[in-house]
Amino acid sequence: MADPRSGHGSALLADHQHRHHRHRPGGNGLVHAVDQEPARPDGSRSRLNTDKRTMKLQRNEAVMKSITKILYATDFSESSLPAAEYALLLARLAGAELHVLHVLGEFTDRRKTMIQPESMALLEREVEIQSLKAMEDFCREHFAATVPYTNAVVMGIPFQEIIRQAKEVNADLIVVGTHGRTGLEHVMVGSTAERLVRRSTVPVLTVRGKD
């Protein structure tokens, strides 16, 4: 069921609202099993492997009890999956609600001046449609029938929008992926996680991705 909320970022919708969708697994939404992924209705399971980390996180019971909402930011890439594993595991162990976020980078002023306003509007709409579909596919594959979750696609500067969304949903923890790149790749790809850690007042868990 869609759950639209007003937001502060420049989302792609005409009324500048963030696109949110809320999902809950079958039954009462309570999570009991922590040793393996719950089966989906068709008998399949999420590709995410959380078993190895369960016992270590269970030991820190006080931390688990303090987490009720988790914001997980993703770019849908394979390198973001290890962070998804941790976000899902933490949500299950803590009984927390999971908020899945994807941030689209804004079109630069230079690009905007090179494209007619009508064409820009069509382009933004097409990007929105593709991103929303990618989000639904990603969540269906990795989070369906596991924990209560919402998802949102917004446009803006990634680290700023992640911080803004975390405050909006009252997240207790932000989970993002990172990598081991160096040099130019590090400057271009790794700056979001670093800026997030430096500027967020909400605790941030960074998880090394698959390079």
Secondary structure by P-SEA (a helix, b strand, c coil): cbbbbbbcccccccccccbbbbbbccccccccccccccccccccccccccccaaaaaaaaaaaaaaccbbbbbbcccccaaaaaaaaaaaaaaacbbbbbbbbbbcccaaaaaaccaaaaaaaaaaaaaaaaaaaaaaaaaccccccccccccccccaaaaaaaaaaaaccccccbbbbbccccccccccaaaaaaaaccccbbbbbbccc
